[in-house]
Amino acid sequence: MIDCVFILLIFFIVTTVFVEEAGIDVVRPDARSSIRLEKNSILIAISPENKVVYGGRDIGVQGVRNVVRSLVMQDDLPVIIQADKESSHGIFRQVYMEAKLAGAKKISFSTFR
């Protein structure tokens, strides 16, 4: 009986998808259309104060390239940018370009629908 429990435990551990959140709450803008994004992805958030956050820590625009490059080299993950509707469009553009320069092939913008 205990063998069955261990086999089930291993099965659930192996099949579980771990999603790393950006680390801050973002009020995303509304969208007219949407598509579902992949579960395993690199989530980068931009706060209303234009702080760029990954994994709960402020990495700034300069840190985006290093974070994305290291994660894309391990596994070709898509990048999702969650920008607050009060954040600057210029900061979003800089984050987008840094992710692109780091080698990200799929970059998406997360909105609320």
C-alpha atoms as one frame of an Amber mdcrd trajectory, in Angstrom:
protein
   0.000   0.000   0.000   2.806   2.418   0.845   4.410   1.668  -2.539   1.239
   2.854  -4.274   1.272   6.059  -2.239   4.891   6.749  -3.211   4.188   6.055
  -6.878   1.235   8.481  -6.805   3.373  11.071  -5.014   6.094  10.788  -7.641
   3.497  11.043 -10.419   2.030  14.255  -9.002   5.451  15.815  -8.427   6.585
  15.063 -11.969   3.400  16.311 -13.650   2.985  19.480 -11.595   3.662  22.751
 -13.409   5.466  25.302 -11.308   4.678  28.878 -12.306   6.901  31.607 -10.951
   4.948  34.803 -10.425   6.410  38.216 -11.146   6.221  39.213  -7.486   3.997
  42.296  -7.542   0.329  42.976  -8.236  -0.204  44.699 -11.550  -3.422  46.352
 -12.756  -3.362  45.294 -16.390  -5.187  47.208 -19.125  -8.300  45.771 -20.774
  -8.116  44.040 -24.156 -10.670  43.408 -26.878  -9.207  40.048 -27.896  -7.008
  37.531 -26.144  -5.214  34.204 -26.441  -4.146  31.779 -23.733  -0.453  31.878
 -22.894   1.824  29.033 -21.901   2.097  28.046 -18.230   5.897  27.826 -18.181
   7.153  31.277 -19.010   9.291  34.149 -17.796   7.020  36.702 -16.094   8.374
  40.239 -15.902   6.207  42.908 -14.259   6.317  46.689 -14.601   4.813  48.544
 -11.628   2.936  51.865 -11.772   6.158  53.491 -10.517   8.005  51.997 -13.556
   9.940  49.447 -11.488  10.822  46.287 -13.410  10.315  43.214 -11.213  11.151
  39.544 -11.699  10.592  36.943  -8.980   9.669  39.554  -6.367  12.836  41.621
  -6.716  13.488  44.838  -8.583  15.860  44.062 -11.452  15.501  47.315 -13.384
  15.582  47.575 -17.152  19.304  46.755 -17.126  18.705  43.397 -15.399  16.145
  42.111 -17.902  18.730  40.981 -20.452  20.722  38.909 -17.930  17.621  37.250
 -16.432  16.059  36.422 -19.788  19.339  35.243 -21.339  20.057  32.814 -18.498
  16.527  31.356 -18.549  16.250  31.149 -22.347  19.592  29.327 -22.541  18.317
  26.653 -20.113  14.933  26.196 -21.771  13.435  28.166 -24.651  10.736  29.823
 -22.521   8.446  32.608 -23.746   8.603  36.006 -22.027   5.410  37.607 -20.722
   5.532  41.288 -19.778   2.849  42.343 -17.290   2.801  46.130 -17.402   0.546
  48.149 -15.118  -1.807  50.442 -17.026  -0.249  53.437 -15.219   3.316  52.510
 -16.239   5.237  54.346 -18.928   5.081  53.054 -22.485   8.779  53.885 -22.828
   9.706  51.511 -19.998   7.658  48.747 -21.634   9.483  49.350 -24.922  12.868
  49.159 -23.178  11.941  45.913 -21.393  10.656  44.453 -24.673  13.880  45.362
 -26.502  16.085  43.982 -23.696  14.186  40.663 -23.793  14.527  40.551 -27.578
  18.273  41.277 -27.382  18.627  38.497 -24.787  17.410  35.973 -27.353  13.735
  35.543 -26.454  11.825  34.320 -29.497   8.296  34.696 -28.087   7.459  37.892
 -26.194   3.876  38.568 -25.096   2.068  41.392 -23.309  -0.346  40.384 -20.568
  -3.681  42.224 -20.352  -6.864  41.773 -18.344  -9.936  40.434 -20.015
